Amino acid sequence: MDLRDGPPRSPYATLGGVQFLPRTIDKMRAEIAGLQGAYTASTGYSKQVYKLFGTDASSFASIVRDNPTDDGVLAALCAIRTPTDAEVARFNGSLITKIVNFVVSRTETRPTTAP
C-alpha cells in the first residue's frame, strides 16, 4: 500500500467490528514497505488498537508481515487477545468522540477581538 498518493481506509471502517483496525493495517503495510508518506502506524490512535488486542507496534508489524489478508491479521490478533463486545463498543465510542472533537477543534470559529 502506498500512502504517499492517498490516505488509508477511513477511521470508521471496521474489521471484526473494530473501527480503525483496517486503517491501522493500511498504515502498517505502508510503513513496512517504506511508502507511508505522512502516516505512521506506531503512534496516535493506532496505539489504542494495539492496546485493545494486548500487543504493541512491533508485534503488530510482525503480524501484518506474516498475514497478507485482513482476516489473517484479525485472527492473529485474536489469538493474542480477543476483546469483549463491551470493550469493542467502548473503543469504537471513544474513537468517534475523538474524531468529532478533532473536527470541531479544526473548524470552529473563534471570536475575534475588535480593535
C-alpha positions as CSV (number, residue, x, y, z in Angstrom):
1,M,0.0,0.0,0.0
2,D,1.3,3.4,-1.0
3,L,0.1,6.2,1.3
4,R,2.2,8.8,-0.5
5,D,-0.5,9.3,-3.0
6,G,-3.7,8.8,-1.0
7,P,-5.0,8.1,2.5
8,P,-5.5,4.8,4.3
9,R,-9.0,3.5,4.8
10,S,-11.5,5.6,6.8
11,P,-11.2,5.6,10.6
12,Y,-14.8,4.4,10.5
13,A,-14.0,1.2,8.5
14,T,-14.3,-1.9,10.7
15,L,-12.8,-5.3,10.8
16,G,-14.2,-7.8,13.4
17,G,-16.4,-4.9,14.5
18,V,-13.4,-2.8,15.5
19,Q,-13.2,0.7,14.0
20,F,-9.8,2.0,12.9
21,L,-8.3,-1.5,12.6
22,P,-8.4,-1.6,8.8
23,R,-6.8,1.9,8.8
24,T,-4.0,0.8,11.1
25,I,-3.4,-2.3,8.9
26,D,-3.1,0.0,5.9
27,K,-0.7,2.3,7.7
28,M,1.5,-0.6,8.9
29,R,1.6,-2.2,5.4
30,A,2.7,1.1,4.0
31,E,5.3,1.6,6.8
32,I,6.7,-1.9,6.2
33,A,7.0,-1.1,2.5
34,G,8.5,2.4,3.2
35,L,5.6,4.0,1.5
36,Q,3.8,5.6,4.5
37,G,4.1,9.2,3.4
38,A,2.8,11.4,6.3
39,Y,1.2,8.5,8.0
40,T,2.6,6.4,10.9
41,A,1.3,3.2,12.4
42,S,3.4,3.5,15.5
43,T,1.7,6.5,17.2
44,G,-1.6,8.1,17.6
45,Y,-4.8,6.2,17.8
46,S,-3.1,3.1,16.3
47,K,-1.5,2.6,19.7
48,Q,-5.1,2.2,21.2
49,V,-5.8,-0.5,18.6
50,Y,-2.7,-2.4,19.9
51,K,-3.7,-2.0,23.5
52,L,-7.2,-3.3,22.7
53,F,-5.6,-6.5,21.4
54,G,-2.9,-6.7,24.0
55,T,0.0,-6.1,21.6
56,D,2.4,-3.3,20.6
57,A,3.6,-1.7,17.3
58,S,6.5,-4.1,16.9
59,S,4.4,-7.2,17.3
60,F,1.6,-5.8,15.1
61,A,4.2,-5.2,12.4
62,S,5.2,-8.9,12.6
63,I,1.6,-9.9,12.4
64,V,0.9,-7.8,9.4
65,R,4.1,-9.0,7.7
66,D,3.1,-12.7,8.3
67,N,-0.6,-12.3,7.3
68,P,-1.3,-10.9,3.8
69,T,-5.1,-10.6,4.4
70,D,-7.1,-8.5,6.9
71,D,-8.8,-11.7,8.1
72,G,-5.4,-13.2,8.8
73,V,-4.3,-10.2,10.8
74,L,-7.6,-10.3,12.8
75,A,-7.2,-14.0,13.6
76,A,-3.6,-13.5,14.7
77,L,-4.6,-10.5,16.9
78,C,-7.5,-12.5,18.4
79,A,-5.0,-15.4,19.2
80,I,-3.2,-12.9,21.5
81,R,-6.4,-11.3,23.0
82,T,-10.0,-11.2,21.9
83,P,-11.7,-8.1,23.2
84,T,-15.2,-8.4,24.6
85,D,-18.1,-6.9,22.8
86,A,-18.3,-4.3,25.6
87,E,-14.6,-3.4,25.1
88,V,-15.1,-3.0,21.4
89,A,-18.2,-0.8,21.9
90,R,-16.2,1.4,24.3
91,F,-13.3,1.6,21.9
92,N,-15.5,2.5,19.0
93,G,-17.3,5.1,21.0
94,S,-14.0,6.6,22.2
95,L,-12.9,6.8,18.6
96,I,-16.0,8.6,17.4
97,T,-15.7,11.1,20.3
98,K,-12.0,11.8,19.4
99,I,-12.8,12.3,15.7
100,V,-15.7,14.7,16.4
101,N,-13.6,16.7,18.9
102,F,-10.8,16.9,16.4
103,V,-13.1,18.1,13.6
104,V,-14.8,20.6,15.8
105,S,-11.5,22.0,17.0
106,R,-10.3,22.4,13.5
107,T,-13.5,24.1,12.2
108,E,-14.9,26.1,15.0
109,T,-14.7,29.8,14.6
110,R,-13.2,31.8,17.4
111,P,-14.4,35.2,18.3
112,T,-12.1,38.0,17.3
113,T,-11.3,41.0,19.4
114,A,-12.4,44.3,18.0
115,P,-9.6,46.8,17.5
